[in-house]
């Protein structure tokens, strides 16, 4: 196979998978069938493109091929005649629009699919995983690794959820405003989880950046539909604040650099300005929520670019608010870390000691923060043990190396 054909198929699959699935599923009301049809279309592309050349509009080629596969599969299944007619008419109208005036374009309906994936009829524990696979095209084995379950268990959960969408007739639509509050929280959480996976890393730098970028796109698309939802505004502000620092997270040698040691000159000033403007806009609605609080925390960090210092007392206040709004383990560990910097290492450790050891046992940030605070408090022996645990729980080679350097410093400072 000519390399160009293989690369073209891989690129369009990576960039357009969710968009294609959303378009197909929104019309067939069958996510598994849409996935099968698109997989067959991709397989056909790998056979046909090397012989005939890569089409001018590969995304449109795949859509047409997948549409035909979907309709052929529908004909072979025992379905009601009126349902078959509905699917046929819907796709004929869609293809006519797509080819109108020679333009191979079609609407991006991933938001509709996202709301379907986070429908209350689907178990909330699978909302994020389902969105990651169907909307963003992440493989089940990768999602399983992120959620610390077996690939087989994750695949079964995803299959059951997709069948539920089809059999329960879950609509592919932005819900009415009356139903938005409960539905929106799940969608925002799923988008942020996708960004978090892109930020923390999956399989490589290119994939990480792509996934984070897709999450930001979803945030912008959601805000375009719901411009008056302060938490949607806050989520986009939060992601942009984090993304503005991407290039500063590693030094020239690729080693991890913690936030308070990053070179602020490497931060994206334009992105920070947009994030702060969004945060101010969200505040005007006087409906403060967790994503706005997270964004405000990142905004405080961003002011170090101007002031030259981190306002730890302000961060202490914001984390106290965040813990009241959303009493998660992550928020409480982060609050302890900030208290350890704003007040004293001992005060931070006291906060950590309030946590249930069973909850914290396998939580890597807890051990990293604990190790840092123990070292600042002068308890080097306990800090060494905590650093060892944090290193063992970390999935990131760069973070492991950073923690190993901190561990080495503590060991060198320990009297023999």
Residue pairs with C-beta under 8 A, 6 or more apart in sequence:
1 46
1 50
2 50
4 54
5 45
5 46
5 49
5 50
5 53
5 54
6 46
6 50
8 49
8 54
8 58
9 42
9 45
9 46
9 49
9 58
12 45
12 58
12 59
12 62
13 42
13 137
14 137
14 210
15 210
16 59
16 62
17 38
17 136
17 137
18 110
18 113
18 134
18 135
18 136
18 137
18 214
19 59
19 108
19 109
19 110
20 38
20 59
20 62
20 63
20 66
21 31
21 34
21 35
21 38
21 113
21 134
21 135
21 137
22 108
22 109
22 110
22 112
22 113
22 134
22 135
22 172
23 63
23 94
23 106
23 107
23 108
23 109
24 34
24 37
24 38
24 63
24 66
24 67
24 70
25 31
25 34
25 113
25 116
25 134
25 172
26 109
26 112
26 113
26 172
27 87
27 90
27 91
27 94
28 34
28 70
28 74
28 87
28 90
29 165
29 166
29 169
29 172
30 166
31 113
31 116
31 134
31 162
31 165
31 166
32 159
32 162
32 163
32 166
33 70
33 73
33 74
33 166
34 66
34 70
35 134
35 162
36 69
36 73
37 66
37 67
37 69
37 70
37 73
38 62
38 66
38 69
40 65
40 66
40 69
41 62
41 63
41 65
41 66
41 69
42 62
44 65
45 58
45 61
45 62
45 65
49 55
49 58
55 61
56 104
57 104
59 104
60 98
60 104
60 105
60 106
63 98
63 106
64 95
67 91
67 94
67 95
70 87
70 91
71 87
71 88
71 91
74 84
74 87
75 84
94 106
97 106
98 104
98 105
98 106
108 221
109 172
110 135
110 218
110 221
111 174
111 218
111 221
111 222
111 225
112 172
112 173
112 174
113 134
113 135
113 172
114 131
114 135
114 187
114 190
114 191
114 218
114 222
115 172
115 173
115 174
115 175
115 183
115 187
116 165
116 170
116 171
116 172
117 127
117 130
117 131
117 134
117 135
117 161
117 165
117 190
118 127
118 130
118 131
118 183
118 186
118 187
118 190
119 165
119 170
119 183
120 182
120 183
121 164
121 168
121 170
122 130
122 161
122 164
122 165
122 170
123 157
123 161
124 186
125 157
126 157
126 158
126 160
126 161
127 186
127 189
127 190
128 189
128 190
128 193
128 194
129 143
129 147
129 154
129 157
129 158
130 158
130 161
130 162
131 190
131 191
131 193
131 194
132 138
132 143
132 190
132 193
132 194
132 197
133 139
133 140
133 143
133 158
134 162
135 218
136 194
136 211
136 214
136 215
138 197
138 202
138 211
140 151
140 154
140 155
140 158
141 151
141 154
142 202
142 203
143 154
143 158
144 150
144 151
144 153
144 154
144 155
146 197
146 202
147 154
164 170
174 225
174 226
175 183
180 226
180 229
184 226
184 229
184 231
184 232
185 231
187 222
188 222
188 231
188 232
188 235
188 291
191 215
191 218
191 219
191 222
191 235
192 215
192 235
192 238
192 239
192 291
194 211
194 214
194 215
194 218
195 211
195 212
195 215
195 216
195 219
195 239
195 242
197 211
198 208
198 209
198 210
198 211
198 212
198 213
198 214
198 215
199 208
199 212
199 242
200 208
200 395
200 396
201 208
201 395
201 396
202 208
202 211
209 246
212 239
212 243
212 246
215 239
216 236
216 239
216 240
216 243
219 232
219 235
219 236
219 239
220 236
222 232
223 229
223 232
223 233
223 236
226 232
228 285
230 282
230 283
230 285
230 287
230 288
230 289
230 292
231 282
231 287
231 289
231 290
231 291
231 292
233 278
233 279
233 281
233 282
233 292
234 278
234 279
234 282
234 289
234 291
234 292
234 293
234 294
234 295
235 291
235 295
236 275
236 278
237 275
237 276
237 278
237 279
237 282
237 291
237 292
237 295
237 298
237 299
238 275
238 291
238 294
238 295
238 298
240 271
240 272
240 274
240 275
240 278
241 271
241 272
241 275
241 295
241 298
241 299
241 301
241 302
242 298
243 268
243 271
244 267
244 268
244 269
244 271
244 272
244 275
244 302
245 259
245 262
245 266
245 267
245 268
246 268
247 266
247 267
247 268
248 257
248 262
248 263
248 264
248 266
248 267
249 256
249 257
249 262
250 256
250 257
250 398
251 257
254 398
255 398
255 401
255 402
256 396
256 398
256 399
256 401
256 402
257 263
258 402
259 301
260 301
260 304
260 310
264 304
264 305
267 302
267 305
269 305
272 302
272 305
275 295
275 298
275 299
275 302
276 299
276 302
278 295
279 292
279 295
279 296
279 299
282 292
282 295
283 292
288 321
288 325
289 325
290 322
290 325
290 326
293 318
293 321
293 322
293 325
294 322
296 318
297 315
297 318
297 319
297 322
300 310
300 311
300 314
300 315
300 318
301 310
301 315
303 311
304 310
310 341
312 338
312 341
312 342
313 342
315 338
315 342
316 335
316 338
316 339
316 342
316 343
319 331
319 334
319 335
319 338
319 339
320 335
322 331
322 334
322 335
323 331
323 332
323 335
329 355
329 359
329 360
329 363
329 366
330 363
330 365
332 351
332 354
332 355
333 352
333 355
333 360
333 363
333 365
333 366
333 369
334 365
334 369
335 351
336 348
336 349
336 351
336 352
336 369
336 373
337 348
337 369
337 372
337 373
338 348
339 347
339 348
339 351
340 347
340 348
340 349
340 351
340 369
340 372
340 373
340 376
341 348
345 373
345 374
345 376
345 377
346 377
348 369
348 373
349 370
349 373
349 374
349 377
352 360
352 366
352 369
352 370
352 373
355 366
360 366
360 367
362 393
363 393
364 390
364 393
364 394
367 386
367 387
367 389
367 390
367 393
368 386
368 387
368 390
368 394
368 403
370 386
370 390
371 383
371 386
371 387
371 389
371 390
371 403
371 406
371 407
371 410
372 383
372 406
374 380
374 382
374 383
374 386
375 383
375 406
375 409
375 410
380 410
380 411
380 413
380 414
381 414
383 410
384 407
384 410
384 411
384 414
387 403
387 404
387 406
387 407
387 410
388 407
390 403
391 400
391 403
391 404
391 407
394 400
394 403
